[in-house]
Amino acid sequence: MKKPNKKHINGSARANFWDYDWNGSYFVTIFTKNRGHFFGEIENSQMQLSAIGQAASNYWLQIPDHSLFVELGVHVIMPNHIHGIIKINKSREEIISEKKYPSLLPTNSRNIFGPQSRNLASIVRGFKVGVTKEAKRILPYFGWQKLYHDHIIRDERAYHNIHNYIINNPQKWNDDCFRQ
């Protein structure tokens, strides 16, 4: 039996040629721990949100309130995961300020990827923290999968295809590979 490639298992899923604080659109998928159905259920091809699912939807919509450089595309809350489009759109002045004065940004010396305060990882982390606080009031054992999946959206055609995938996701739940 062939042994798994340890580097692949422990390595980052992030594209090594991309800086995730760059302006761009990202397709993000975030799973619950053990793919538990915390967010509600699909009935007649429509998502019926639980209280935790409603909190997740509310926190998703509030992302631009906390990260003013973020615009949101469509999103969908599924029983055990969330799909959404996050667009980072920093002004030229913000980009220059971050590059010119990086010492003003919070740092974490243990993070090999550098400061994580105004990039995709920090946006997802903030969202997960907000939902977790609310969800644990309802179900103390709520949790997230440790990581998340992202895809850099490179052109208008890809954006359109991902947009359609997200909005049609509840209708395809019975065939969804993430259903369990």
CYANA upper distance limits for C-alpha pairs under 8 A (distance plus 0.5 A):
  4 PRO  CA      9 ILE  CA      8.18
  5 ASN  CA      9 ILE  CA      7.01
  6 LYS  CA     10 ASN  CA      6.62
  7 LYS  CA     11 GLY  CA      5.92
  8 HIS  CA     12 SER  CA      8.45
 13 ALA  CA    149 HIS  CA      8.22
 14 ARG  CA     18 TRP  CA      8.40
 14 ARG  CA    150 ASP  CA      8.29
 18 TRP  CA     22 TRP  CA      8.43
 20 TYR  CA    119 ASN  CA      6.00
 20 TYR  CA    120 LEU  CA      6.18
 20 TYR  CA    121 ALA  CA      8.12
 21 ASP  CA     88 ILE  CA      7.97
 21 ASP  CA    118 ARG  CA      6.70
 21 ASP  CA    119 ASN  CA      4.50
 21 ASP  CA    120 LEU  CA      6.83
 22 TRP  CA     88 ILE  CA      7.58
 22 TRP  CA    119 ASN  CA      8.03
 23 ASN  CA     87 LYS  CA      7.74
 23 ASN  CA     88 ILE  CA      5.28
 23 ASN  CA     89 ASN  CA      5.53
 23 ASN  CA     90 LYS  CA      6.79
 24 GLY  CA     87 LYS  CA      6.10
 24 GLY  CA     88 ILE  CA      5.87
 24 GLY  CA     89 ASN  CA      7.28
 24 GLY  CA    152 ILE  CA      7.93
 24 GLY  CA    153 ILE  CA      7.83
 25 SER  CA     85 ILE  CA      7.21
 25 SER  CA     86 ILE  CA      6.21
 25 SER  CA     87 LYS  CA      4.67
 25 SER  CA     88 ILE  CA      6.84
 25 SER  CA    152 ILE  CA      6.77
 25 SER  CA    153 ILE  CA      5.85
 25 SER  CA    154 ARG  CA      8.15
 26 TYR  CA     85 ILE  CA      6.03
 26 TYR  CA     86 ILE  CA      5.73
 26 TYR  CA     87 LYS  CA      6.68
 26 TYR  CA    150 ASP  CA      6.86
 26 TYR  CA    151 HIS  CA      6.06
 26 TYR  CA    152 ILE  CA      5.25
 26 TYR  CA    153 ILE  CA      5.96
 27 PHE  CA     83 HIS  CA      7.72
 27 PHE  CA     84 GLY  CA      6.34
 27 PHE  CA     85 ILE  CA      5.17
 27 PHE  CA     86 ILE  CA      7.10
 27 PHE  CA    150 ASP  CA      5.93
 27 PHE  CA    151 HIS  CA      5.50
 27 PHE  CA    152 ILE  CA      6.99
 27 PHE  CA    153 ILE  CA      7.17
 27 PHE  CA    162 ILE  CA      7.85
 28 VAL  CA     82 ILE  CA      8.34
 28 VAL  CA     83 HIS  CA      6.17
 28 VAL  CA     84 GLY  CA      5.86
 28 VAL  CA     85 ILE  CA      6.64
 28 VAL  CA     86 ILE  CA      7.79
 28 VAL  CA    148 TYR  CA      7.68
 28 VAL  CA    149 HIS  CA      6.18
 28 VAL  CA    150 ASP  CA      4.95
 28 VAL  CA    151 HIS  CA      7.07
 29 THR  CA     81 HIS  CA      7.28
 29 THR  CA     82 ILE  CA      5.97
 29 THR  CA     83 HIS  CA      5.06
 29 THR  CA     84 GLY  CA      7.18
 29 THR  CA    148 TYR  CA      6.46
 29 THR  CA    149 HIS  CA      5.57
 29 THR  CA    150 ASP  CA      6.85
 30 ILE  CA     81 HIS  CA      5.95
 30 ILE  CA     82 ILE  CA      5.73
 30 ILE  CA     83 HIS  CA      7.27
 30 ILE  CA    144 TRP  CA      8.29
 30 ILE  CA    145 GLN  CA      7.91
 30 ILE  CA    147 LEU  CA      8.07
 30 ILE  CA    148 TYR  CA      5.37
 30 ILE  CA    149 HIS  CA      6.98
 31 PHE  CA     35 ARG  CA      6.60
 31 PHE  CA     80 ASN  CA      6.48
 31 PHE  CA     81 HIS  CA      4.76
 31 PHE  CA     82 ILE  CA      7.09
 31 PHE  CA    144 TRP  CA      6.58
 31 PHE  CA    145 GLN  CA      5.93
 31 PHE  CA    148 TYR  CA      7.40
 32 THR  CA     36 GLY  CA      6.37
 32 THR  CA     37 HIS  CA      8.18
 32 THR  CA     38 PHE  CA      8.03
 32 THR  CA     80 ASN  CA      5.99
 32 THR  CA     81 HIS  CA      6.45
 32 THR  CA    142 PHE  CA      8.42
 32 THR  CA    143 GLY  CA      6.42
 32 THR  CA    144 TRP  CA      4.60
 32 THR  CA    145 GLN  CA      5.66
 33 LYS  CA    142 PHE  CA      8.01
 33 LYS  CA    143 GLY  CA      5.54
 33 LYS  CA    144 TRP  CA      4.83
 33 LYS  CA    145 GLN  CA      4.82
 33 LYS  CA    146 LYS  CA      8.15
 34 ASN  CA    145 GLN  CA      7.40
 35 ARG  CA     80 ASN  CA      5.66
 35 ARG  CA     81 HIS  CA      7.79
 35 ARG  CA    145 GLN  CA      8.20
 35 ARG  CA    178 PHE  CA      8.16
 35 ARG  CA    179 ARG  CA      8.48
 35 ARG  CA    180 GLN  CA      7.88
 36 GLY  CA     79 PRO  CA      8.21
 36 GLY  CA     80 ASN  CA      6.01
 37 HIS  CA     41 GLU  CA      7.93
 37 HIS  CA     79 PRO  CA      5.21
 37 HIS  CA     80 ASN  CA      5.10
 38 PHE  CA     50 SER  CA      7.81
 38 PHE  CA     52 ILE  CA      7.04
 38 PHE  CA     53 GLY  CA      7.40
 38 PHE  CA     79 PRO  CA      6.61
 38 PHE  CA     80 ASN  CA      6.65
 38 PHE  CA    142 PHE  CA      7.94
 39 PHE  CA     49 LEU  CA      6.25
 39 PHE  CA     50 SER  CA      5.81
 39 PHE  CA     51 ALA  CA      7.90
 39 PHE  CA     52 ILE  CA      5.98
 39 PHE  CA     53 GLY  CA      4.28
 39 PHE  CA     54 GLN  CA      7.98
 39 PHE  CA     56 ALA  CA      8.27
 39 PHE  CA     77 ILE  CA      7.50
 39 PHE  CA     78 MET  CA      7.03
 39 PHE  CA     79 PRO  CA      5.21
 39 PHE  CA     80 ASN  CA      6.77
 39 PHE  CA     81 HIS  CA      8.42
 40 GLY  CA     47 MET  CA      7.47
 40 GLY  CA     48 GLN  CA      6.03
 40 GLY  CA     49 LEU  CA      4.95
 40 GLY  CA     50 SER  CA      4.98
 40 GLY  CA     52 ILE  CA      8.36
 40 GLY  CA     53 GLY  CA      6.57
 40 GLY  CA     78 MET  CA      7.76
 40 GLY  CA     79 PRO  CA      5.46
 41 GLU  CA     47 MET  CA      6.35
 41 GLU  CA     48 GLN  CA      5.93
 41 GLU  CA     49 LEU  CA      7.27
 41 GLU  CA     50 SER  CA      8.31
 41 GLU  CA     78 MET  CA      7.96
 41 GLU  CA     79 PRO  CA      5.83
 42 ILE  CA     46 GLN  CA      5.85
 42 ILE  CA     47 MET  CA      4.98
 42 ILE  CA     48 GLN  CA      6.45
 42 ILE  CA     78 MET  CA      8.23
 42 ILE  CA     79 PRO  CA      7.70
 42 ILE  CA    170 PRO  CA      7.19
 42 ILE  CA    173 TRP  CA      7.84
 43 GLU  CA     47 MET  CA      6.85
 43 GLU  CA     48 GLN  CA      7.23
 45 SER  CA    170 PRO  CA      5.92
 45 SER  CA    171 GLN  CA      4.93
 45 SER  CA    172 LYS  CA      8.00
 45 SER  CA    173 TRP  CA      7.93
 46 GLN  CA    170 PRO  CA      6.34
 46 GLN  CA    171 GLN  CA      7.42
 47 MET  CA     77 ILE  CA      7.96
 47 MET  CA     78 MET  CA      7.17
 47 MET  CA     79 PRO  CA      8.24
 47 MET  CA    170 PRO  CA      6.76
 49 LEU  CA     53 GLY  CA      5.34
 49 LEU  CA     54 GLN  CA      6.16
 49 LEU  CA     77 ILE  CA      8.32
 50 SER  CA     54 GLN  CA      6.61
 51 ALA  CA     55 ALA  CA      6.73
 51 ALA  CA    138 ILE  CA      8.49
 52 ILE  CA     56 ALA  CA      6.64
 52 ILE  CA    131 VAL  CA      8.24
 52 ILE  CA    134 GLU  CA      7.94
 52 ILE  CA    135 ALA  CA      5.95
 52 ILE  CA    138 ILE  CA      7.95
 53 GLY  CA     57 SER  CA      6.71
 53 GLY  CA     77 ILE  CA      7.24
 53 GLY  CA     79 PRO  CA      8.38
 54 GLN  CA     58 ASN  CA      6.64
 55 ALA  CA     59 TYR  CA      6.58
 55 ALA  CA    131 VAL  CA      6.91
 55 ALA  CA    134 GLU  CA      7.50
 55 ALA  CA    135 ALA  CA      8.05
 56 ALA  CA     60 TRP  CA      6.56
 56 ALA  CA     77 ILE  CA      8.07
 56 ALA  CA    131 VAL  CA      6.08
 57 SER  CA     61 LEU  CA      6.82
 57 SER  CA     77 ILE  CA      7.21
 58 ASN  CA     62 GLN  CA      6.84
 59 TYR  CA     63 ILE  CA      7.02
 59 TYR  CA    127 PHE  CA      6.91
 59 TYR  CA    130 GLY  CA      7.27
 59 TYR  CA    131 VAL  CA      7.06
 60 TRP  CA    127 PHE  CA      7.13
 61 LEU  CA     72 LEU  CA      8.22
 62 GLN  CA     66 HIS  CA      7.46
 63 ILE  CA     67 SER  CA      6.57
 63 ILE  CA     70 VAL  CA      7.81
 63 ILE  CA    123 ILE  CA      7.85
 63 ILE  CA    127 PHE  CA      7.47
 64 PRO  CA     68 LEU  CA      5.63
 64 PRO  CA     69 PHE  CA      7.52
 64 PRO  CA     70 VAL  CA      5.69
 64 PRO  CA     71 GLU  CA      6.68
 64 PRO  CA     72 LEU  CA      7.94
 67 SER  CA    118 ARG  CA      8.25
 67 SER  CA    123 ILE  CA      7.80
 69 PHE  CA     88 ILE  CA      6.42
 69 PHE  CA     89 ASN  CA      5.69
 69 PHE  CA     90 LYS  CA      5.50
 69 PHE  CA     91 SER  CA      8.14
 70 VAL  CA     86 ILE  CA      7.30
 70 VAL  CA     87 LYS  CA      6.09
 70 VAL  CA     88 ILE  CA      5.27
 70 VAL  CA     89 ASN  CA      6.37
 70 VAL  CA     90 LYS  CA      8.19
 71 GLU  CA     86 ILE  CA      6.73
 71 GLU  CA     87 LYS  CA      5.53
 71 GLU  CA     88 ILE  CA      7.02
 71 GLU  CA     89 ASN  CA      7.58
 72 LEU  CA     84 GLY  CA      8.29
 72 LEU  CA     85 ILE  CA      6.41
 72 LEU  CA     86 ILE  CA      5.43
 72 LEU  CA     87 LYS  CA      6.43
 73 GLY  CA     84 GLY  CA      7.25
 73 GLY  CA     85 ILE  CA      5.22
 73 GLY  CA     86 ILE  CA      6.64
 73 GLY  CA     87 LYS  CA      7.73
 73 GLY  CA    163 HIS  CA      8.27
 74 VAL  CA     84 GLY  CA      6.27
 74 VAL  CA     85 ILE  CA      6.42
 74 VAL  CA    163 HIS  CA      6.98
 74 VAL  CA    166 ILE  CA      7.60
 74 VAL  CA    167 ILE  CA      7.78
 75 HIS  CA     82 ILE  CA      7.75
 75 HIS  CA     83 HIS  CA      5.96
 75 HIS  CA     84 GLY  CA      4.42
 75 HIS  CA     85 ILE  CA      6.91
 75 HIS  CA    166 ILE  CA      6.91
 75 HIS  CA    167 ILE  CA      7.81
 76 VAL  CA     82 ILE  CA      6.35
 76 VAL  CA     83 HIS  CA      5.93
 76 VAL  CA     84 GLY  CA      6.91
 76 VAL  CA    166 ILE  CA      6.71
 76 VAL  CA    167 ILE  CA      7.17
 76 VAL  CA    169 ASN  CA      8.12
 77 ILE  CA     81 HIS  CA      6.91
 77 ILE  CA     82 ILE  CA      5.20
 77 ILE  CA     83 HIS  CA      7.22
 78 MET  CA     82 ILE  CA      6.26
 78 MET  CA     83 HIS  CA      8.40
 78 MET  CA    170 PRO  CA      7.48
 80 ASN  CA    178 PHE  CA      8.30
 80 ASN  CA    179 ARG  CA      8.02
 83 HIS  CA    166 ILE  CA      6.84
 84 GLY  CA    166 ILE  CA      7.61
 85 ILE  CA    163 HIS  CA      8.34
 88 ILE  CA    119 ASN  CA      8.35
 88 ILE  CA    120 LEU  CA      8.31
 90 LYS  CA     94 GLU  CA      6.45
 90 LYS  CA     95 ILE  CA      6.95
 91 SER  CA     95 ILE  CA      6.91
 92 ARG  CA     96 ILE  CA      6.71
 93 GLU  CA     97 SER  CA      6.52
 94 GLU  CA     98 GLU  CA      6.67
 95 ILE  CA     99 LYS  CA      6.78
 96 ILE  CA    100 LYS  CA      6.33
 97 SER  CA    101 TYR  CA      6.26
 97 SER  CA    102 PRO  CA      8.29
 98 GLU  CA    102 PRO  CA      5.84
 98 GLU  CA    105 LEU  CA      8.04
101 TYR  CA    105 LEU  CA      8.17
105 LEU  CA    115 PRO  CA      7.54
105 LEU  CA    117 SER  CA      7.54
106 PRO  CA    115 PRO  CA      6.94
106 PRO  CA    116 GLN  CA      8.18
106 PRO  CA    117 SER  CA      7.07
107 THR  CA    114 GLY  CA      7.60
107 THR  CA    115 PRO  CA      5.31
107 THR  CA    116 GLN  CA      7.63
107 THR  CA    117 SER  CA      8.45
108 ASN  CA    114 GLY  CA      7.69
108 ASN  CA    115 PRO  CA      6.82
108 ASN  CA    116 GLN  CA      8.29
109 SER  CA    114 GLY  CA      8.03
111 ASN  CA    115 PRO  CA      7.95
116 GLN  CA    121 ALA  CA      7.16
116 GLN  CA    122 SER  CA      6.17
117 SER  CA    122 SER  CA      5.90
118 ARG  CA    122 SER  CA      6.61
118 ARG  CA    123 ILE  CA      7.76
119 ASN  CA    123 ILE  CA      6.91
120 LEU  CA    124 VAL  CA      6.76
121 ALA  CA    125 ARG  CA      6.47
122 SER  CA    126 GLY  CA      6.52
123 ILE  CA    127 PHE  CA      6.79
124 VAL  CA    128 LYS  CA      6.64
125 ARG  CA    129 VAL  CA      6.66
126 GLY  CA    130 GLY  CA      6.76
127 PHE  CA    131 VAL  CA      6.79
128 LYS  CA    132 THR  CA      6.44
128 LYS  CA    144 TRP  CA      8.06
129 VAL  CA    133 LYS  CA      6.80
130 GLY  CA    134 GLU  CA      7.13
131 VAL  CA    135 ALA  CA      6.38
132 THR  CA    136 LYS  CA      6.40
132 THR  CA    142 PHE  CA      7.63
132 THR  CA    143 GLY  CA      7.41
133 LYS  CA    137 ARG  CA      7.34
134 GLU  CA    138 ILE  CA      7.63
135 ALA  CA    139 LEU  CA      6.44
135 ALA  CA    140 PRO  CA      7.86
135 ALA  CA    142 PHE  CA      6.85
136 LYS  CA    140 PRO  CA      4.75
136 LYS  CA    141 TYR  CA      7.20
136 LYS  CA    142 PHE  CA      6.37
153 ILE  CA    158 ALA  CA      6.63
153 ILE  CA    159 TYR  CA      6.51
154 ARG  CA    158 ALA  CA      7.15
154 ARG  CA    159 TYR  CA      8.13
155 ASP  CA    159 TYR  CA      6.77
156 GLU  CA    160 HIS  CA      6.64
157 ARG  CA    161 ASN  CA      6.74
158 ALA  CA    162 ILE  CA      6.59
159 TYR  CA    163 HIS  CA      6.47
160 HIS  CA    164 ASN  CA      6.74
161 ASN  CA    165 TYR  CA      6.67
162 ILE  CA    166 ILE  CA      6.66
163 HIS  CA    167 ILE  CA      6.92
164 ASN  CA    168 ASN  CA      6.51
165 TYR  CA    169 ASN  CA      6.41
168 ASN  CA    172 LYS  CA      7.27
169 ASN  CA    173 TRP  CA      6.87
172 LYS  CA    176 ASP  CA      6.64
173 TRP  CA    179 ARG  CA      7.40
174 ASN  CA    179 ARG  CA      7.94
175 ASP  CA    179 ARG  CA      8.32
